[in-house]
């Protein structure tokens, strides 16, 4: 099978798409013939070696967490799914023709493989940070870096829960954010005052890691009301860095329900062939994403 991997930490040029041995489903796992794989910032952060001190890898290593595909192997102890089922979920080395999933759900009707591959980890992250920040119906949440996959999910899930959301993004993404129900404003000089004019902020999420933790704390008045998923310096300001996944199966089940009810939709901004994983990483790292980037397998 074809698989994307890297033999050393570094830039996108270390990625190689080459023949590799097929993986097989172990106990509690399923193997899928991958149709599409989600591209996440954590993928290139791992490739760059940003987590090597805490999560060292045995190199060469595969890339990718999210995938959508067709089940073709069912591991011991797995029930409720069989070969031929269309699923989306999280697993190991998903930038490949075959991948093992450790958590999955059936794809909602009407969802393409490309769309489905964009949901798993971003929805889990969105649900997790909303839980951790503790925002409630009637309150206002500020989302810094709101137009990407996690931000798109947060805006829609928060709206579904009766939370008012202020989202910051590029000038080009203002209408996109408003279309998701957010009060939108641009980042850059004067952004704090622009946010204040939109309303009082009860809680805030840093999804972009753009060095705004101090300002988010000032806007909320309490570092405990701020969560970051992208700025490793957040704890220096008393802010929690959320980097550990919660229950992925529960998150996938909730995602499937939200999608089926028409309450959650994340567009695919761009799809790339598997061999162009490096280009997908370059674009992802550049930011300004509107929705999701995926690889077509």
C-alpha positions in Angstrom: 0.0 0.0 0.0 1.0 3.7 -0.3 1.7 5.6 2.9 3.0 9.0 3.9 5.8 8.9 6.5 8.9 10.8 7.7 12.3 9.4 8.8 13.4 12.6 10.6 11.9 15.6 12.1 11.8 18.7 9.9 9.9 20.7 7.3 7.4 19.4 4.8 10.2 18.1 2.6 10.8 15.2 5.0 7.5 13.7 4.0 7.6 10.7 1.7 4.8 8.8 0.0 6.0 5.3 -0.6 5.1 1.6 -0.4 4.7 0.2 3.1 3.4 -2.9 4.8 -0.4 -2.9 5.5 -1.5 -2.6 9.1 -4.0 -5.0 10.7 -6.8 -4.5 13.2 -5.9 -5.5 16.7 -8.4 -6.1 19.6 -10.9 -3.3 19.9 -9.9 -1.8 16.5 -11.1 -1.8 12.9 -9.1 -1.4 9.7 -10.4 0.8 6.9 -9.7 1.2 3.3 -9.1 4.9 3.6 -11.0 7.1 1.1 -9.9 10.5 2.7 -7.8 11.6 5.5 -8.1 14.9 7.5 -5.2 17.3 7.7 -4.7 18.8 11.1 -2.2 21.3 12.6 -1.1 18.7 15.1 0.1 16.6 12.1 2.7 19.1 11.1 3.5 20.1 14.7 4.4 16.4 15.3 6.4 16.3 12.0 8.3 19.3 13.1 9.2 17.7 16.4 7.3 20.2 18.6 6.2 17.3 20.9 9.4 15.2 20.8 10.3 16.0 24.4 7.0 14.7 25.7 5.9 12.3 23.0 9.0 11.0 21.2 8.3 8.9 18.1 10.0 5.8 16.8 11.2 7.0 13.4 10.3 6.5 10.6 6.7 7.4 11.6 3.4 7.7 9.8 1.3 10.8 9.7 -2.4 11.5 10.3 -5.1 11.0 12.9 -8.4 11.4 11.1 -9.9 9.3 8.3 -13.1 8.2 6.6 -13.3 4.9 4.7 -14.8 1.5 4.4 -14.2 -1.1 7.1 -12.4 -4.2 5.8 -11.1 -5.8 9.0 -12.8 -6.0 12.4 -10.6 -6.7 15.4 -11.3 -9.1 18.3 -14.1 -7.9 20.7 -15.5 -5.3 18.3 -19.3 -5.3 17.9 -21.8 -3.2 16.0 -19.7 -2.8 12.8 -18.8 -5.1 10.0 -16.8 -5.2 6.7 -18.3 -2.9 4.2 -19.6 -0.2 6.7 -18.7 3.4 5.9 -17.2 5.0 9.0 -15.2 8.1 10.1 -13.0 8.2 13.1 -9.5 8.6 14.6 -6.6 6.2 14.3 -3.0 5.8 13.5 -1.0 6.9 10.3 -4.2 7.7 8.4 -2.3 9.3 5.4 -2.3 5.8 3.8 -4.4 3.5 1.7 -5.2 1.4 4.8 -5.3 2.6 8.4 -6.3 1.2 11.8 -9.0 3.2 13.7 -9.2 3.2 17.5 -12.5 5.1 17.6 -15.2 5.4 14.9 -18.8 6.1 14.1 -21.0 5.3 11.1 -21.0 8.1 8.5 -24.3 10.1 8.5 -26.3 9.8 5.3 -25.5 12.3 2.6 -21.9 12.9 3.9 -19.1 12.3 1.4 -15.8 10.7 2.5 -14.0 13.9 1.9 -16.4 15.8 4.2 -16.4 13.0 6.9 -12.6 12.9 7.1 -12.7 16.6 8.3 -14.7 16.0 11.4 -13.3 13.5 13.9 -10.5 15.3 15.9 -11.7 18.8 15.3 -15.2 18.0 16.7 -13.7 16.1 19.7 -11.5 19.1 20.4 -14.4 21.6 20.1 -16.6 19.6 22.4 -13.7 19.2 24.9 -12.7 22.9 25.1 -16.3 24.0 25.4 -16.6 21.6 28.3 -13.4 22.8 29.9 -14.1 26.5 29.5 -17.5 26.0 31.1 -19.4 28.5 29.0 -23.2 28.4 29.4 -26.4 29.4 27.5 -26.8 33.2 27.7 -23.1 33.9 28.0 -20.6 35.2 25.4 -17.6 33.2 24.2 -14.7 34.8 22.3 -13.0 32.5 19.8 -9.6 33.6 18.6 -8.8 32.0 15.2 -12.4 31.0 14.5 -12.5 30.0 10.9 -10.5 26.7 10.9 -12.0 23.3 11.6 -12.1 23.5 15.4 -13.4 27.1 15.2 -16.1 26.2 12.7 -17.2 23.4 15.0 -17.1 25.6 18.2 -19.2 28.3 16.6 -21.9 26.0 15.5 -22.0 23.8 18.6 -22.0 26.9 20.9 -24.8 28.4 18.9 -26.8 25.2 19.2 -26.3 25.5 23.0 -27.6 29.1 23.2 -24.1 30.7 23.6 -23.3 34.0 21.9 -20.0 33.8 20.0 -17.5 36.5 19.0 -15.1 35.1 16.4 -11.8 36.7 15.2 -10.5 35.9 11.7 -8.9 37.4 8.6 -10.7 40.1 6.6 -11.5 37.5 3.9 -13.2 35.2 6.4 -15.6 37.7 8.0 -18.7 36.7 6.0 -17.9 33.1 6.6 -17.8 33.6 10.4 -21.1 35.5 10.3 -22.6 32.7 8.2 -21.9 30.4 11.1 -23.7 32.7 13.5 -20.8 34.6 15.0 -20.3 38.2 15.7 -17.2 38.6 13.6 -14.2 40.9 13.7 -10.7 41.0 12.4 -7.5 40.3 14.3 -4.5 42.7 14.1 -4.0 46.2 15.6 -7.0 47.4 17.7 -8.7 43.9 17.8 -9.2 44.0 21.6 -11.2 47.3 21.4 -13.2 45.9 18.5 -14.1 42.9 20.6 -15.1 45.1 23.5 -17.5 47.0 21.3 -19.2 43.7 20.4 -20.0 42.8 24.0 -18.7 41.6 27.3 -16.7 38.4 27.2 -17.4 35.6 29.7 -14.9 33.1 28.4 -12.4 32.7 25.6 -10.7 30.1 23.4 -7.3 30.4 21.7 -7.4 28.2 18.7 -4.6 29.8 16.6 -1.7 30.3 19.0 -1.1 33.8 17.7 0.3 35.2 21.0 -3.0 36.6 22.3 -3.2 34.8 25.7 -2.5 38.0 27.8 -5.3 39.9 25.9 -7.7 37.0 26.3 -7.1 37.0 30.1 -7.7 40.7 30.2 -10.9 40.5 28.3 -12.3 37.7 30.5 -10.8 39.0 33.7 -9.9 35.4 34.8 -7.2 33.1 33.4 -9.4 30.2 34.4 -11.9 31.3 31.8 -9.5 30.9 29.0 -8.4 27.7 27.2 -5.7 27.3 24.5 -5.1 24.4 22.2 -2.3 26.1 20.3 0.0 28.2 22.5 2.4 26.1 24.6 3.2 29.2 26.8 -0.4 29.4 28.0 0.4 28.0 31.5 2.8 30.8 32.1 -0.3 33.1 32.2 -2.3 30.7 34.4 -4.3 29.4 31.3 -5.0 25.8 30.8 -3.5 24.2 27.6 -5.9 21.5 26.4 -4.0 18.8 24.7 -5.4 15.5 25.9 -8.4 14.0 24.1 -11.5 13.1 26.0 -13.9 10.3 24.9 -13.5 10.2 21.2 -16.3 7.6 20.6 -18.7 9.9 22.5 -17.5 12.9 20.5 -18.0 11.0 17.2 -21.5 10.0 18.2 -22.4 13.6 19.1 -20.9 14.8 15.9 -22.9 12.3 13.9 -26.1 13.5 15.6 -25.3 17.2 15.1 -24.6 16.5 11.4 -27.8 14.4 10.9 -29.8 17.2 12.5 -28.3 19.8 10.2 -26.7 21.6 13.2 -23.1 21.1 12.1 -21.4 21.4 8.8 -17.7 21.9 8.1 -16.8 22.7 4.5 -13.8 21.2 2.8 -11.7 24.2 1.7 -9.3 22.1 -0.4 -8.6 18.4 -1.2 -5.2 17.1 -2.2 -4.0 13.8 -3.6 -2.1 11.6 -1.1 1.2 12.3 -2.8 0.8 16.1 -2.1 0.7 15.8 1.7 3.6 18.2 1.9 1.6 20.9 0.1 -1.3 20.3 2.4 1.0 20.8 5.4 2.4 24.0 3.9 -1.1 25.4 3.4 -2.3 24.3 6.8 0.7 25.9 8.5 0.1 29.2 6.7 -3.3 29.5 8.4 -6.4 31.4 7.2 -8.1 28.1 6.6 -11.9 28.3 6.1 -13.1 24.9 7.2 -11.0 21.8 6.5 -8.2 20.4 4.3 -8.2 16.7 3.4 -6.2 14.2 1.4 -7.9 12.0 -1.1 -6.8 8.4 -1.1 
